């Protein structure tokens, strides 16, 4: 069980109040592991999907965190709006490739960068014409609060009132684990019943197959790969259309070997980015 915990993920339903770091650190301490990291920071007031990598799976977080996110929330406008006209403005100015500067309190450098908004739909108007339920799907690293405030600069003021993340890459609300459920399962595990907690875990090797291409290699190559040697074309058993520069996972049967980067150097097929040995 210890080995499983140290190379898995768990999809926590973040409550309002604590920071994302507080949640991941609590999970780490309760499990008695050296490291746990959340994928995609949620503001303290924001709830929902917060995948957490455990143990050595933290080394793979970058491969999961860059994927698309979906949210539901409430937009509050400072003046009454017509929902159809407001939606038209959103579609014209805030859907597709956009330029966005992170907010002042963000953890990243405040410089303009391009992000994609796949959709931002106003789904319901509340009484008074100033509050709107919305759903949006965006590229990872897009700030929803900033989207709302940028819209407000055009219409005379607006801000995000509430927000919940419903999807983050391969994780959604169907696999969410509340903090109460997590605590209960950990207590049962410590008393000898591993089943409830085991059911909450997503094995890192299963998750990585969902976010990148993967190949099967000859077992004769494993010892060399574990020492950091490159992966040679002759050792690749499965057909592949992986492009040069693309990351891919390497397996030998069901055994996860690591993540490699495709290269086009003679007989070399790929070079190691992460080796799980």
C-alpha positions as CSV (number, residue, x, y, z in Angstrom):
1,X,0.0,0.0,0.0
2,X,2.9,2.4,0.8
3,X,4.3,2.0,-2.7
4,X,0.8,2.7,-4.2
5,X,0.3,5.8,-2.1
6,X,3.7,7.2,-3.1
7,X,2.9,7.0,-6.8
8,X,-0.7,8.0,-7.1
9,X,-3.1,10.9,-7.4
10,X,-6.3,11.8,-5.5
11,X,-9.0,14.1,-6.7
12,X,-10.0,16.3,-3.7
13,X,-13.2,18.4,-3.6
14,X,-11.7,21.6,-2.3
15,X,-14.0,23.4,0.1
16,X,-14.2,27.2,0.4
17,X,-11.8,28.7,2.9
18,X,-8.4,27.0,2.9
19,X,-5.7,27.6,0.2
20,X,-4.8,24.9,-2.3
21,X,-1.4,24.5,-0.6
22,X,-3.1,24.0,2.8
23,X,-5.2,21.2,1.4
24,X,-2.3,19.4,-0.3
25,X,-0.1,19.8,2.8
26,X,-2.9,18.4,5.0
27,X,-3.1,15.4,2.7
28,X,0.7,14.9,2.9
29,X,0.7,15.0,6.7
30,X,-2.2,12.7,7.1
31,X,-0.6,10.1,4.8
32,X,2.8,10.5,6.3
33,X,4.5,11.0,3.0
34,X,7.4,13.3,2.1
35,X,5.6,15.2,-0.7
36,X,2.2,16.1,-2.1
37,X,1.4,18.8,-4.6
38,X,-1.8,20.2,-6.0
39,X,-2.3,20.7,-9.7
40,X,-3.7,24.1,-10.6
41,X,-4.2,26.6,-7.7
42,X,-7.7,27.5,-6.7
43,X,-8.3,30.7,-4.7
44,X,-9.4,30.2,-1.1
45,X,-13.0,31.0,-1.9
46,X,-13.1,28.8,-5.0
47,X,-14.3,25.2,-4.7
48,X,-14.1,22.0,-6.7
49,X,-11.7,19.7,-8.5
50,X,-8.2,19.8,-7.0
51,X,-6.2,16.9,-8.1
52,X,-3.2,16.2,-5.8
53,X,-0.1,14.2,-6.7
54,X,1.4,12.0,-4.0
55,X,5.0,11.1,-3.5
56,X,7.0,10.5,-6.6
57,X,4.0,11.2,-8.7
58,X,4.7,14.9,-8.0
59,X,7.5,14.6,-10.6
60,X,4.7,14.1,-13.2
61,X,2.5,17.0,-12.2
62,X,3.7,19.2,-15.1
63,X,2.2,16.7,-17.5
64,X,-1.2,16.9,-16.0
65,X,-1.4,20.6,-14.9
66,X,-1.2,22.1,-18.4
67,X,-4.5,20.6,-19.5
68,X,-7.8,22.4,-20.0
69,X,-10.1,23.4,-17.1
70,X,-13.9,23.9,-16.9
71,X,-15.7,26.1,-14.4
72,X,-19.1,27.2,-13.3
73,X,-19.6,30.5,-11.5
74,X,-21.5,33.7,-11.0
75,X,-20.7,36.9,-12.8
76,X,-21.9,40.1,-11.1
77,X,-22.2,43.2,-13.2
78,X,-22.2,46.6,-11.6
79,X,-24.9,47.8,-14.0
80,X,-28.0,46.0,-15.4
81,X,-27.3,44.2,-18.7
82,X,-29.2,42.5,-21.5
83,X,-28.1,38.8,-21.4
84,X,-28.1,38.4,-25.1
85,X,-26.1,41.5,-25.8
86,X,-23.7,40.6,-23.0
87,X,-23.2,37.1,-24.4
88,X,-22.6,38.6,-27.9
89,X,-19.9,40.8,-26.4
90,X,-18.3,37.9,-24.6
91,X,-18.2,35.8,-27.8
92,X,-16.6,38.6,-29.7
93,X,-14.0,39.7,-27.1
94,X,-13.3,36.8,-24.8
95,X,-13.7,33.5,-26.7
96,X,-10.9,32.0,-28.7
97,X,-7.2,33.1,-28.4
98,X,-7.0,36.0,-26.0
99,X,-4.3,38.1,-24.3
100,X,-4.4,38.1,-20.5
101,X,-2.2,39.5,-17.8
102,X,-2.3,37.6,-14.5
103,X,-3.9,39.5,-11.5
104,X,-1.8,41.3,-8.9
105,X,-2.1,38.4,-6.4
106,X,-1.1,35.7,-8.8
107,X,1.9,33.4,-8.1
108,X,3.3,33.9,-11.6
109,X,5.1,36.8,-13.3
110,X,2.7,39.5,-14.3
111,X,3.3,39.7,-18.0
112,X,0.8,39.4,-20.8
113,X,0.4,35.9,-22.3
114,X,-1.9,34.2,-24.8
115,X,-4.5,31.8,-23.6
116,X,-7.5,30.1,-25.2
117,X,-11.1,30.3,-24.0
118,X,-13.0,27.5,-25.7
119,X,-16.4,28.8,-24.5
120,X,-17.8,31.2,-21.9
121,X,-21.6,30.8,-21.8
122,X,-24.1,32.7,-19.6
123,X,-26.6,30.0,-18.8
124,X,-29.0,31.8,-16.5
125,X,-29.9,35.4,-15.5
126,X,-31.0,36.0,-11.9
127,X,-33.6,38.6,-10.9
128,X,-32.3,42.1,-11.2
129,X,-30.2,41.8,-14.3
130,X,-26.9,42.0,-12.6
131,X,-26.1,38.3,-11.7
132,X,-25.4,35.6,-14.3
133,X,-24.7,31.9,-13.9
134,X,-22.0,30.9,-16.3
135,X,-19.9,27.9,-17.5
136,X,-16.6,28.2,-19.2
137,X,-13.8,26.0,-20.5
138,X,-10.4,27.4,-20.8
139,X,-6.7,26.5,-21.4
140,X,-4.7,25.8,-18.3
141,X,-3.3,29.0,-16.8
142,X,-6.3,31.2,-17.6
143,X,-7.6,33.3,-14.8
144,X,-11.4,33.4,-14.6
145,X,-11.5,36.2,-12.1
146,X,-9.4,38.3,-14.5
147,X,-11.8,37.4,-17.4
148,X,-14.7,38.8,-15.4
149,X,-12.8,42.0,-14.4
150,X,-11.6,42.6,-18.0
151,X,-15.2,42.3,-19.2
152,X,-16.1,44.8,-16.5
153,X,-13.7,47.4,-18.0
154,X,-15.9,47.3,-21.1
155,X,-19.4,47.3,-19.5
156,X,-18.9,49.7,-16.6
157,X,-17.8,47.2,-13.9
158,X,-18.1,43.4,-13.2
159,X,-16.5,40.8,-11.0
160,X,-16.6,37.1,-10.3
161,X,-18.9,36.4,-7.3
162,X,-18.6,32.6,-7.0
163,X,-16.6,29.9,-8.8
164,X,-16.3,26.1,-8.8
165,X,-14.0,24.1,-10.9
166,X,-15.8,21.0,-12.4
167,X,-13.0,19.6,-14.6
168,X,-9.2,19.8,-14.7
169,X,-7.7,17.7,-17.5
170,X,-8.7,14.1,-17.0
171,X,-10.3,14.8,-13.6
172,X,-13.9,15.8,-13.0
173,X,-16.6,15.8,-10.4
174,X,-17.4,12.0,-10.8
175,X,-14.2,11.1,-8.9
176,X,-14.2,13.8,-6.3
177,X,-13.3,12.9,-2.7
178,X,-14.5,15.3,0.0
179,X,-12.2,16.1,3.0
180,X,-14.6,14.2,5.3
181,X,-14.4,11.2,3.0
182,X,-10.7,11.4,2.8
183,X,-10.3,11.6,6.6
184,X,-12.6,8.7,7.2
185,X,-10.8,6.5,4.6
186,X,-7.4,7.3,6.1
187,X,-8.6,6.5,9.6
188,X,-10.0,3.1,8.3
189,X,-6.7,2.4,6.5
190,X,-4.7,3.0,9.7
191,X,-7.0,0.6,11.5
192,X,-6.4,-2.1,8.9
193,X,-9.1,-1.5,6.3
194,X,-7.4,-0.3,3.2
195,X,-10.2,-0.8,0.7
196,X,-12.0,2.6,1.0
197,X,-8.8,4.6,0.6
198,X,-7.4,2.3,-2.2
199,X,-10.6,3.0,-4.1
200,X,-9.9,6.8,-4.0
201,X,-6.5,6.6,-5.5
202,X,-5.7,6.9,-9.2
203,X,-2.5,5.1,-10.1
204,X,0.0,7.5,-11.7
205,X,0.8,5.0,-14.5
206,X,-2.9,4.8,-15.4
207,X,-3.3,8.6,-15.3
208,X,-0.3,9.2,-17.5
209,X,-1.7,7.0,-20.3
210,X,-4.7,9.4,-20.5
211,X,-2.6,12.6,-21.1
212,X,0.1,11.5,-23.5
213,X,0.9,8.8,-26.0
214,X,2.6,5.6,-24.7
215,X,4.6,2.8,-26.2
216,X,5.7,-0.7,-25.2
217,X,9.3,-1.7,-25.1
218,X,11.3,-4.9,-25.1
219,X,12.1,-6.1,-21.6
220,X,15.8,-6.5,-22.6
221,X,16.0,-2.7,-22.7
222,X,14.7,-2.1,-19.1
223,X,18.1,-2.3,-17.3
224,X,19.6,0.3,-19.6
225,X,16.7,2.6,-19.4
226,X,16.8,2.5,-15.6
227,X,20.3,3.9,-15.7
228,X,19.3,6.8,-17.9
229,X,20.4,5.5,-21.2
230,X,18.4,6.6,-24.3
231,X,15.6,4.5,-25.8
232,X,16.6,2.9,-29.1
233,X,14.3,2.3,-32.0
234,X,15.1,-1.4,-32.0
235,X,13.7,-1.8,-28.5
236,X,10.3,-0.2,-29.4
237,X,7.7,-3.0,-29.8
238,X,4.5,-1.0,-30.6
239,X,3.9,1.1,-33.6
240,X,4.1,4.9,-33.0
241,X,3.2,8.2,-34.6
242,X,4.9,10.2,-31.9
243,X,6.3,13.5,-33.3
244,X,9.8,14.8,-32.7
245,X,9.8,16.9,-29.5
246,X,6.7,15.2,-28.1
247,X,6.7,13.6,-24.6
248,X,5.5,10.0,-24.3
249,X,5.3,7.3,-21.7
250,X,7.2,4.1,-21.9
251,X,5.8,0.8,-20.6
252,X,7.0,-2.8,-20.6
253,X,3.8,-4.7,-20.5
254,X,2.0,-3.2,-17.4
255,X,5.2,-1.9,-15.9
256,X,5.7,1.9,-16.1
257,X,9.3,2.8,-17.0
258,X,9.2,6.6,-17.4
259,X,8.5,9.6,-19.6
260,X,10.7,10.3,-22.6
261,X,11.0,12.9,-25.3
262,X,10.9,11.9,-28.9
263,X,14.1,12.6,-30.8
264,X,15.2,12.0,-34.4
265,X,18.8,11.1,-33.9
266,X,19.7,8.0,-36.0
267,X,18.9,4.9,-33.9
268,X,17.8,6.8,-30.8
269,X,14.0,7.0,-30.4
270,X,13.8,9.0,-27.2
271,X,15.6,10.5,-24.3
272,X,14.5,10.3,-20.6
273,X,12.7,13.1,-18.9
274,X,11.6,11.0,-15.9
275,X,12.6,7.4,-15.0
276,X,10.6,5.5,-12.4
277,X,13.1,3.1,-10.9
